[in-house]
């Protein structure tokens, strides 16, 4: 798509070219968007790559004729969230409820990795860190930083896995 008219949107900018902002190619957001939204296809060469999601959103907010994608944690006035949908499904916004329920089509988990021998239990400090991540306080930090916390049920399931791998 090159113009707003191709999106079947009535706007005074119908004939104007759309400016596109996105993440740079070393970003996980870039790779995820390419895989899921572009179905593995390539970005056009005219995408203005930005070093971070905050830069993408700020660029969209401060320019006209623009569209972009970023992580969910970046919202500013002047940049409007647009509902999206999988083919044949209802359009939804990236709300906490839609992300947690799996209804928002472009949501993903962010992972924490622990570098350890798979045959060894977590050390007490590693286990405490994982427990903190899934605690109410840890999930408040996740939310404060603009991300969607995991559901209580999900956190309980992950913590049960930690308990299973303890060595007595």
C-alpha positions as CSV (number, residue, x, y, z in Angstrom):
1,X,0.0,0.0,0.0
2,X,1.2,3.4,-0.9
3,X,-1.7,5.8,-0.2
4,X,-4.5,6.1,2.3
5,X,-7.0,5.7,-0.5
6,X,-5.9,2.1,-0.9
7,X,-7.0,1.5,2.6
8,X,-10.5,2.7,1.8
9,X,-10.3,5.4,4.4
10,X,-11.9,8.8,3.8
11,X,-9.3,11.4,4.6
12,X,-8.1,14.7,3.1
13,X,-4.8,12.8,2.6
14,X,-6.2,10.2,0.2
15,X,-3.7,10.9,-2.5
16,X,-0.7,11.3,-0.2
17,X,1.9,8.6,0.2
18,X,1.9,6.9,3.5
19,X,5.1,7.3,5.6
20,X,5.9,4.1,7.4
21,X,7.9,3.8,10.6
22,X,9.1,0.6,12.2
23,X,11.9,-1.0,14.3
24,X,15.4,-1.7,13.0
25,X,16.2,-5.2,11.8
26,X,18.1,-6.2,14.9
27,X,14.9,-5.8,17.0
28,X,12.8,-8.7,18.2
29,X,9.8,-6.5,17.5
30,X,10.9,-6.2,13.9
31,X,11.3,-10.0,13.5
32,X,8.0,-10.7,15.2
33,X,6.1,-8.2,13.1
34,X,7.8,-9.5,9.9
35,X,6.8,-13.1,10.8
36,X,3.3,-12.5,12.0
37,X,1.9,-9.4,10.3
38,X,3.8,-9.8,7.0
39,X,3.5,-13.6,7.0
40,X,7.2,-13.9,6.6
41,X,7.4,-11.4,3.8
42,X,9.8,-8.5,3.6
43,X,9.4,-4.9,4.6
44,X,9.4,-2.3,1.8
45,X,12.6,-0.3,1.4
46,X,10.8,2.9,2.3
47,X,10.2,1.9,6.0
48,X,11.9,4.5,8.2
49,X,13.7,2.2,10.7
50,X,14.0,3.5,14.2
51,X,16.2,2.4,17.1
52,X,13.4,1.8,19.5
53,X,9.6,1.5,19.9
54,X,9.5,4.9,21.6
55,X,11.1,6.5,18.5
56,X,8.6,4.8,16.2
57,X,5.6,6.1,18.2
58,X,7.1,9.6,18.6
59,X,7.8,9.8,14.8
60,X,4.2,8.8,14.1
61,X,2.9,11.3,16.6
62,X,5.0,14.2,15.2
63,X,4.4,13.6,11.5
64,X,1.5,13.5,9.1
65,X,0.5,10.7,6.7
66,X,2.2,8.2,9.0
67,X,1.7,4.7,10.3
68,X,4.0,2.5,12.4
69,X,4.2,-0.5,14.7
70,X,5.8,-0.8,18.1
71,X,5.7,-2.7,21.3
72,X,2.6,-2.2,23.4
73,X,4.3,-0.2,26.1
74,X,4.7,2.9,24.1
75,X,1.8,5.3,23.8
76,X,1.8,9.1,23.4
77,X,-0.8,11.7,22.5
78,X,-0.9,12.3,18.8
79,X,-0.5,8.6,17.9
80,X,-3.7,6.6,17.7
81,X,-4.0,2.9,18.5
82,X,-5.7,1.1,15.6
83,X,-7.7,-2.0,16.2
84,X,-6.6,-5.1,14.2
85,X,-8.0,-8.5,13.5
86,X,-7.1,-11.9,12.0
87,X,-9.0,-12.5,8.7
88,X,-12.7,-13.0,9.5
89,X,-12.5,-12.1,13.2
90,X,-13.5,-9.0,15.2
91,X,-11.2,-6.0,15.3
92,X,-9.7,-5.5,18.7
93,X,-7.4,-3.0,20.4
94,X,-4.2,-4.0,22.3
95,X,-5.8,-3.9,25.8
96,X,-4.6,-5.9,28.7
97,X,-7.7,-8.0,28.5
98,X,-7.4,-8.7,24.8
99,X,-3.7,-9.6,25.2
100,X,-4.1,-11.9,28.2
101,X,-7.1,-13.7,26.6
102,X,-5.2,-14.2,23.3
103,X,-7.7,-12.1,21.3
104,X,-5.2,-9.5,20.2
105,X,-3.5,-11.1,17.2
106,X,0.0,-9.5,17.6
107,X,0.8,-10.2,21.2
108,X,3.8,-12.2,22.3
109,X,5.6,-13.2,25.5
110,X,8.9,-11.8,26.6
111,X,11.1,-14.4,28.0
112,X,13.5,-14.6,30.9
113,X,16.3,-17.1,30.4
114,X,18.5,-18.7,33.1
115,X,21.9,-20.0,31.9
116,X,22.2,-23.3,33.8
117,X,22.8,-27.0,33.4
118,X,19.4,-28.5,32.6
119,X,20.2,-31.4,35.0
120,X,20.8,-29.0,37.9
121,X,18.1,-27.3,40.0
122,X,17.9,-23.5,40.1
123,X,20.2,-21.9,42.7
124,X,18.4,-20.2,45.6
125,X,19.0,-16.8,44.1
126,X,17.8,-17.8,40.6
127,X,14.7,-19.3,42.1
128,X,14.0,-16.2,44.2
129,X,14.4,-14.0,41.0
130,X,11.9,-16.1,39.1
131,X,9.5,-16.0,42.0
132,X,9.9,-12.3,42.1
133,X,9.2,-11.9,38.4
134,X,5.8,-13.7,38.8
135,X,5.0,-12.0,42.1
136,X,2.4,-9.2,42.4
137,X,5.2,-6.7,42.9
138,X,7.2,-8.1,39.9
139,X,4.1,-7.9,37.7
140,X,3.3,-4.4,38.9
141,X,6.8,-3.4,37.5
142,X,5.9,-5.1,34.2
143,X,2.7,-3.1,34.0
144,X,4.4,0.2,35.2
145,X,6.8,-0.2,32.3
146,X,3.9,-0.4,29.8
147,X,3.7,-4.1,29.3
148,X,0.9,-6.5,30.0
149,X,1.3,-8.6,33.1
150,X,0.7,-12.3,32.9
151,X,-2.6,-13.6,34.3
152,X,-2.6,-15.1,37.8
153,X,-3.3,-18.5,36.4
154,X,-0.3,-18.3,34.1
155,X,2.0,-17.2,36.9
156,X,0.8,-20.0,39.2
157,X,1.5,-22.5,36.4
158,X,5.0,-21.2,35.8
159,X,5.8,-21.2,39.5
160,X,4.6,-24.8,39.8
161,X,7.2,-25.7,37.2
162,X,9.9,-24.0,39.3
163,X,8.8,-26.0,42.3
164,X,8.8,-29.3,40.3
165,X,12.5,-28.8,39.4
166,X,13.8,-28.4,43.0
167,X,16.3,-31.0,44.2
168,X,15.4,-32.2,47.7
